[in-house]
């Protein structure tokens, strides 16, 4: 049976957590990574309704878009709704994982899905970012340690390159050492120089994961003093970035584009800023509550900016700059991504049951 860790690995390959915003709280937020998993529910937000559904349907793992315990807390009690939900999940043995902004911005993530649904072409990032700081770790291991050490480093978070995981380079060579009288060498004897056939094992990992990966290699290595090097790598511009910019196949009116977005996203309603008859073709996208990206949309000379929701004064700024805005709602711009994620995980784990929450609804209704 698959474990929480297996799903974590799959989710990391879909949405590497290094893509998450630095203010975000992502990854496994509740539960035991070693726990077995047979039933998985995805949802946009952990609410009393989605918690009740997970517990009643005997889910082992919730994958939510919005993080549970998003802000630091000092007490976890039944005195507030967040504490009650977390304690109910702990008692029921339900783990919670969130990728949030990593899933927004990864290749094939929510912003890409929005762009595809409304038919954009020539799609690229709205806001380019530097890739997360990375390091290369090279460790020298005898052949009988090679698999054990590499597996430990991969489990600790090393070896991710784009959509690939467990990436490494291995080169055979000869290592030498001379142990003092205080040593207890695994191979050879102290007090004389030894030559040992070894492998140079190289992996990359996020800078924030270096300590965990080094601890894992030390634990798995049979040597008393494993030899390893850590090299910082020069940051590169991320291939994805945040938000999306693309063009429609042909220009259309803002009113027609708003209707297209409403239908494509299954939204119950849509708000616009701008004249319905104005022409739009160059489209910028940022899912959820992403008014902060309007300045990027203006800088990239967009005709229209599509996001879930935006502050009133940001809407006034858009009106002043004569850049159209389309607001289908926070829920409509992100819920579809969790439905798609359930399908992707079901295909990857055919022996498990994965479904998007059946009780989750947009809390905003038009009367």
C-alpha positions in Angstrom: 0.0 0.0 0.0 1.2 3.5 -0.8 2.2 5.9 2.0 1.8 9.6 2.7 5.5 9.9 1.7 4.7 8.3 -1.7 2.0 10.9 -2.4 4.4 13.6 -1.1 7.0 12.5 -3.7 4.4 12.5 -6.5 3.1 15.9 -5.5 6.7 17.2 -5.4 7.2 16.0 -9.0 4.0 17.8 -10.1 4.5 21.0 -8.1 8.1 21.3 -6.6 7.8 23.2 -3.3 10.8 25.4 -4.3 8.3 27.2 -6.6 6.2 28.3 -3.6 6.2 32.0 -2.5 8.5 32.6 0.5 5.6 33.7 2.6 3.7 30.5 2.0 3.2 27.4 4.2 3.5 24.3 2.0 4.2 20.6 2.2 3.0 18.1 4.8 1.3 20.2 7.4 -0.4 17.6 9.5 0.2 13.8 9.9 2.8 11.0 9.6 4.7 10.6 6.4 5.0 6.9 7.0 1.2 6.3 7.4 -0.4 4.1 4.8 -2.8 5.7 2.3 -5.7 4.2 0.4 -8.2 7.0 0.2 -7.3 10.6 -0.7 -9.5 13.7 -1.0 -8.5 17.0 -2.7 -10.2 20.3 -1.9 -9.6 24.0 -2.2 -9.9 24.7 1.5 -9.9 22.7 4.7 -13.3 23.7 6.2 -15.6 22.1 8.8 -17.6 20.6 5.8 -14.5 19.1 4.1 -13.1 17.8 7.3 -16.4 16.1 8.1 -16.5 14.6 4.5 -12.9 13.3 4.9 -13.6 11.7 8.3 -16.9 10.2 7.2 -15.5 8.7 4.0 -12.4 7.4 5.9 -9.9 9.4 3.9 -6.3 9.0 4.9 -5.0 12.1 3.3 -6.4 15.5 2.4 -4.6 17.5 -0.3 -5.8 21.1 0.1 -4.9 24.0 -2.0 -5.1 26.6 0.8 -2.8 25.6 3.7 -4.2 24.5 7.0 -2.5 26.3 9.9 -1.4 29.0 7.5 -0.2 31.4 10.2 1.9 30.5 13.2 -0.2 29.5 16.2 0.7 29.3 19.9 -2.1 27.0 21.0 -3.9 24.1 19.3 -7.1 23.7 21.3 -10.9 23.3 20.7 -11.3 27.0 21.6 -11.3 28.0 17.9 -12.5 26.5 14.6 -9.0 25.9 13.2 -7.9 24.0 16.3 -11.1 21.9 16.4 -10.6 20.9 12.8 -6.9 20.0 13.3 -7.6 18.0 16.4 -10.5 16.1 14.7 -8.1 15.2 11.8 -5.4 14.1 14.1 -7.9 11.8 16.0 -9.1 10.4 12.7 -5.5 9.8 11.4 -6.0 12.1 8.4 -2.9 13.8 7.1 -3.0 17.2 5.3 -0.7 18.4 2.5 -0.7 21.7 0.6 1.3 22.8 -2.4 -0.6 26.2 -2.8 1.5 28.7 -4.7 3.9 26.0 -5.9 0.8 24.4 -7.7 -0.3 27.8 -8.9 2.9 28.5 -10.8 4.4 25.1 -11.8 4.2 23.8 -15.4 0.8 22.4 -15.8 -0.4 24.1 -12.6 -3.5 26.2 -12.0 -2.4 29.2 -14.0 -1.5 27.1 -17.0 -4.8 25.3 -16.7 -6.7 28.6 -16.7 -4.7 29.7 -19.8 -5.5 26.5 -21.6 -9.2 26.7 -20.7 -9.6 30.1 -22.3 -7.6 29.2 -25.3 -4.5 31.3 -24.9 -1.4 30.8 -27.1 2.2 31.9 -26.7 1.8 31.4 -22.9 4.7 32.4 -20.6 5.2 33.7 -17.1 3.7 37.0 -16.1 6.4 37.6 -13.5 9.8 36.0 -13.9 11.6 35.0 -10.7 15.0 33.6 -9.8 15.0 29.9 -9.3 15.2 28.7 -5.7 18.8 28.6 -4.4 20.3 25.2 -5.0 23.4 23.2 -4.1 25.2 20.2 -5.4 26.2 17.5 -3.0 29.0 15.1 -3.9 29.6 12.1 -1.6 32.1 9.3 -1.9 30.7 5.8 -1.1 31.8 2.2 -1.5 29.7 0.2 -3.9 27.8 -1.7 -1.2 26.6 1.7 0.2 25.6 3.2 -3.2 22.0 2.3 -3.3 21.3 2.9 0.4 23.0 6.3 0.5 21.4 7.5 -2.8 17.9 6.3 -1.7 18.3 8.1 1.6 19.3 11.4 -0.1 16.4 11.2 -2.5 14.0 10.6 0.3 15.4 13.6 2.1 14.6 15.8 -0.9 17.6 15.7 -3.2 17.6 14.8 -6.9 14.8 16.9 -8.3 15.4 18.5 -11.7 12.3 20.0 -13.2 9.7 17.3 -13.7 12.3 14.5 -12.9 13.2 13.0 -9.6 15.9 10.7 -8.2 18.4 12.4 -10.6 22.1 11.7 -9.9 25.5 11.3 -11.5 27.8 8.4 -10.5 31.5 7.9 -11.4 33.7 5.1 -10.3 37.1 5.9 -8.8 39.6 5.2 -6.0 39.6 6.8 -2.6 42.5 6.8 -0.1 42.6 7.4 3.6 45.0 6.9 6.6 43.2 6.4 9.9 44.8 7.5 13.2 44.9 5.2 16.2 41.7 6.8 17.4 39.7 5.6 14.3 37.6 2.5 13.7 37.5 2.3 9.9 34.7 0.3 8.2 37.1 -0.9 5.5 40.9 -1.5 5.9 42.8 -1.0 9.2 43.9 2.1 11.1 47.6 3.1 11.1 48.2 2.6 7.4 47.1 4.1 4.1 44.2 2.3 2.4 43.0 2.5 -1.2 39.3 1.6 -1.7 37.1 1.4 -4.8 34.4 4.0 -4.4 31.7 5.9 -6.3 31.4 9.6 -6.6 27.7 10.2 -6.2 26.4 13.7 -7.1 22.9 15.1 -6.5 21.3 18.6 -6.5 19.0 19.8 -3.8 17.3 23.0 -2.7 19.6 25.0 -0.4 17.0 24.8 2.4 17.2 21.0 2.2 21.0 20.6 2.5 21.1 19.9 6.2 18.4 17.2 5.9 20.1 15.6 3.0 23.6 15.6 4.6 22.1 14.1 7.8 20.4 11.4 5.7 23.7 10.5 3.9 25.6 10.4 7.1 23.0 8.1 8.6 23.0 5.7 5.6 26.7 5.7 5.0 28.7 2.9 6.6 31.9 5.0 7.0 32.8 6.5 10.4 33.6 9.8 8.6 31.9 10.0 5.2 33.6 12.4 2.7 31.3 14.8 0.9 31.3 18.2 -0.6 28.6 20.9 -0.8 28.8 23.3 -3.7 26.5 26.4 -3.9 25.1 26.8 -7.5 24.6 30.2 -9.2 20.8 31.1 -9.3 19.2 30.9 -12.7 16.0 32.5 -13.9 13.1 30.1 -13.2 11.7 28.6 -16.4 8.1 29.1 -15.1 7.7 32.1 -12.9 4.4 33.4 -11.4 1.2 34.1 -13.2 0.8 33.8 -17.0 0.7 36.0 -20.1 -0.7 34.9 -23.4 -2.7 36.0 -26.4 -6.1 35.0 -27.7 -6.2 33.6 -31.2 -8.1 36.7 -32.3 -9.2 39.9 -30.6 -12.6 40.0 -29.0 -14.7 42.4 -26.9 -14.2 42.4 -23.2 -17.9 41.3 -22.8 -17.3 38.3 -25.0 -14.1 37.5 -23.2 -15.8 37.7 -19.8 -18.5 35.3 -21.0 -15.8 32.9 -22.4 -14.0 32.9 -19.0 -17.3 32.4 -17.1 -18.2 29.4 -19.3 -14.7 27.9 -19.4 -14.3 28.1 -15.6 -17.8 27.0 -14.7 -18.3 30.3 -12.8 -21.7 31.3 -11.5 -20.9 35.0 -12.1 -18.2 37.3 -13.3 -17.3 40.9 -12.6 -15.5 43.2 -15.0 -13.7 46.5 -15.0 -13.8 48.3 -18.3 -16.2 48.9 -21.2 -17.8 45.7 -22.4 -17.2 46.7 -26.0 -13.5 47.4 -25.7 -11.2 45.1 -27.6 -8.9 42.6 -25.8 -6.3 40.1 -27.0 -3.2 40.3 -24.8 -4.3 38.4 -21.6 -2.6 38.1 -18.2 -3.7 35.6 -15.5 -3.1 35.1 -11.8 -5.4 32.7 -10.0 -7.0 33.4 -6.6 -6.7 36.7 -4.8 -3.9 38.1 -6.9 -4.4 41.9 -7.2 -0.7 42.3 -6.4 0.0 41.1 -10.0 -1.9 43.9 -11.6 1.2 46.1 -11.7 3.0 43.3 -13.6 0.0 43.1 -16.0 0.3 46.8 -16.6 4.1 46.6 -17.1 3.6 43.9 -19.7 1.1 46.0 -21.6 -1.8 43.6 -21.1 -5.3 44.4 -22.5 -7.0 42.4 -19.7 -6.1 41.0 -16.3 -7.9 37.9 -15.1 -7.8 37.0 -11.4 -10.3 35.6 -8.9 -10.8 38.7 -6.8 -9.3 42.2 -6.4 -9.5 45.1 -4.0 -11.7 48.0 -4.9 -8.9 50.5 -5.1 -6.9 48.2 -7.4 -10.0 48.1 -9.6 -10.0 51.9 -9.7 -6.3 51.8 -10.7 -7.1 49.5 -13.5 -9.9 51.8 -14.7 -7.5 54.7 -14.6 -4.9 52.8 -16.7 -7.6 51.6 -19.1 -6.7 48.0 -18.5 -9.7 45.6 -18.4 -10.1 43.3 -15.4 -12.2 40.1 -15.3 -13.0 38.6 -11.9 -14.8 35.2 -12.0 -14.3 34.7 -8.2 -11.6 33.1 -6.1 -13.3 29.7 -6.0 -13.8 29.5 -9.8 -10.2 30.2 -10.6 -8.8 27.6 -8.3 -11.2 24.8 -7.6 -10.8 23.4 -11.1 -7.1 22.8 -10.4 -7.9 20.5 -7.4 -10.3 18.5 -9.6 -7.6 18.1 -12.2 -5.1 17.1 -9.5 -7.4 14.4 -8.2 -7.5 12.9 -11.7 -3.7 13.1 -12.1 -3.1 11.4 -8.7 -5.7 8.7 -9.5 -3.9 7.8 -12.7 -0.6 7.7 -10.8 -1.9 5.6 -7.9 -4.5 3.3 -9.5 -4.8 1.1 -6.3 -5.9 4.1 -4.3 -9.2 6.0 -4.4 -8.8 9.7 -5.1 -11.6 12.2 -5.4 -12.2 16.0 -5.2 -14.4 17.0 -2.3 -18.1 16.5 -3.1 -19.3 18.9 -0.5 -17.1 21.9 -1.2 -19.0 24.9 -2.6 -18.2 28.5 -3.4 -19.2 30.5 -0.2 -20.2 33.5 -2.4 -23.7 33.4 -3.9 -25.4 36.0 -6.1 -29.0 36.8 -5.0 
